[in-house]
Amino acid sequence: MIKEIEGCCYSKLNNSVVNVSFSPDSTLTAYRWNESVRVMNLDTLEVVREIPNGHDWVTCAFSPDSKMIAVGGAF
């Protein structure tokens, strides 16, 4: 294991890392963190963006050029 993503789907604090997606260019990963989407740079292992969502989303995917993320779920 190179990096443990903060949180766990069984966390007592309800901080859940769910649905990890990798960008096509392998530079980023996106994952659900509570009610937001976190984007991590895989070279530096730093969170580069956190996007509030406010809903329980269930899936995400990067565009082919790795510039956009689509998020889907339920309201």
Order of alpha helices (4+ residues) and beta strands (2+ residues): beta-beta-beta-beta-beta-beta
